[in-house]
Amino acid sequence: MLTAPVTLEALMKEWASDTSIDKDAMEKETLKISHLHSKYLNVRVHHNILLRRMETDYKLLRGLREEYFHGRLAKEELDEHGWDQFQTVLSNPAVARKLDTDPELNKMLLKRIAHEEIVSYCDMVLKSLHNRTWDLGNFIKYQQMMK
């Protein structure tokens, strides 16, 4: 059972085990769809909330880093974040370039991308589960015709 938050790799591994279908227990497999839907929907919702929070945190950090690169932060703010005073005077375009390559911002962007991928993967899993109901119904009809 997955507990949120999860990594994309763990999610993929879990889904790989959840895709197996016991063709001799189709009733059980049909009932399992609701459980799987709930499982992956919970992971999706959890990571979507983390993603939205991260977007807000990113905007706040980006604004703070912009003020830092302009040299506008007070000593107390610098101490709070463990940053030294930025010594160079930069133009607005230079600050924009500095923000694009800032390690702290890029680390946060990579975490955001990971959450986006998990949400996207869950969307694909949920779509597959929706189709599974149809597929199992068709398999049952096929078995009945073959008898």
C-alpha positions in Angstrom: 0.0 0.0 0.0 1.3 3.4 -0.9 1.6 6.2 1.6 1.9 9.7 0.3 4.2 11.3 -0.6 5.8 8.8 -2.8 8.5 8.9 -5.4 7.7 8.3 -9.1 9.8 5.2 -9.0 7.8 3.7 -6.1 4.6 4.6 -7.8 5.6 2.9 -11.0 6.7 -0.2 -9.1 3.4 -0.3 -7.2 1.4 0.1 -10.4 3.3 -2.6 -12.1 2.2 -5.0 -9.4 -1.4 -3.7 -9.4 -1.8 -4.3 -13.2 -1.8 -8.1 -12.8 -5.2 -9.6 -13.3 -6.2 -13.1 -12.1 -8.4 -14.3 -15.0 -9.8 -17.1 -12.7 -11.1 -14.5 -10.2 -12.8 -11.9 -12.4 -15.4 -11.0 -9.7 -12.6 -10.2 -7.3 -10.7 -8.3 -10.0 -13.8 -6.2 -10.8 -14.3 -5.3 -7.1 -10.5 -4.5 -6.8 -10.9 -1.6 -9.3 -12.7 0.7 -6.7 -9.9 0.1 -4.2 -7.2 0.8 -6.8 -9.0 3.9 -8.0 -9.1 5.2 -4.4 -5.5 4.4 -3.8 -4.2 6.3 -6.8 -6.6 9.1 -6.4 -5.4 9.7 -2.9 -1.8 9.8 -4.1 -2.8 12.2 -6.9 -4.6 14.6 -4.6 -1.8 14.6 -2.0 0.8 15.4 -4.6 -1.4 18.0 -6.2 -1.7 19.8 -2.9 2.1 19.6 -2.4 2.5 20.9 -5.9 0.3 23.9 -5.3 2.1 24.6 -2.0 5.4 24.4 -3.7 4.3 26.8 -6.4 3.5 29.4 -3.7 6.8 28.7 -1.9 8.7 29.0 -5.2 7.1 32.5 -5.8 8.0 33.6 -2.3 11.6 32.3 -2.6 12.0 33.8 -6.1 10.9 37.2 -4.8 13.3 36.9 -1.8 16.2 35.9 -4.0 15.5 38.8 -6.4 15.6 41.2 -3.5 18.9 39.4 -2.4 20.5 39.9 -5.8 19.5 43.5 -5.8 21.1 43.9 -2.4 17.9 45.0 -0.7 17.7 42.5 2.1 18.3 43.7 5.7 20.9 42.0 7.8 18.3 40.2 9.9 16.8 38.7 6.7 20.2 37.6 5.5 21.0 36.0 8.9 17.6 34.3 9.0 18.4 32.5 5.7 22.1 32.0 6.3 23.0 34.2 3.3 26.0 36.6 3.0 25.4 40.1 1.6 25.4 40.0 -2.2 28.4 42.1 -3.2 27.7 42.9 -6.9 25.4 45.5 -8.3 23.4 43.8 -11.1 21.1 45.2 -13.8 17.5 43.9 -14.0 18.4 41.5 -17.0 21.5 40.3 -15.0 19.3 39.6 -12.0 16.8 37.7 -14.2 19.7 35.5 -15.5 21.0 35.0 -12.0 17.5 33.9 -10.9 17.3 31.4 -13.8 20.6 29.8 -12.6 20.1 30.1 -8.9 20.8 26.7 -7.2 18.2 27.2 -4.5 15.4 28.0 -7.0 16.4 25.2 -9.3 16.4 22.7 -6.5 12.8 23.7 -5.7 11.9 23.5 -9.4 13.2 19.9 -9.6 11.0 19.0 -6.7 8.0 20.7 -8.4 8.7 18.7 -11.6 8.7 15.5 -9.5 5.3 16.3 -8.1 4.0 17.2 -11.5 5.2 13.9 -12.9 3.5 12.0 -10.1 0.2 13.8 -10.6 0.4 13.1 -14.4 1.3 9.5 -13.8 -1.7 9.1 -11.4 -3.9 10.6 -14.1 -2.8 8.0 -16.6 -3.3 5.2 -14.0 -6.8 6.4 -13.2 -7.6 6.5 -16.9 -6.3 2.9 -17.2 -8.4 1.9 -14.3 -11.5 3.4 -15.9 -10.7 1.3 -19.0 -10.2 -1.8 -16.9 -13.9 -2.0 -16.1 -14.7 -2.1 -19.8 -11.9 -4.6 -20.5 -13.0 -7.0 -17.7 -16.6 -6.8 -18.9 -15.5 -7.7 -22.4 -13.4 -10.5 -21.1 -16.3 -11.9 -19.1 -18.6 -11.7 -22.2 -15.9 -13.5 -24.3 -15.6 -16.3 -21.7 -19.4 -16.7 -21.7 -19.5 -17.0 -25.5 -16.7 -19.6 -25.5 -18.7 -21.9 -23.2 
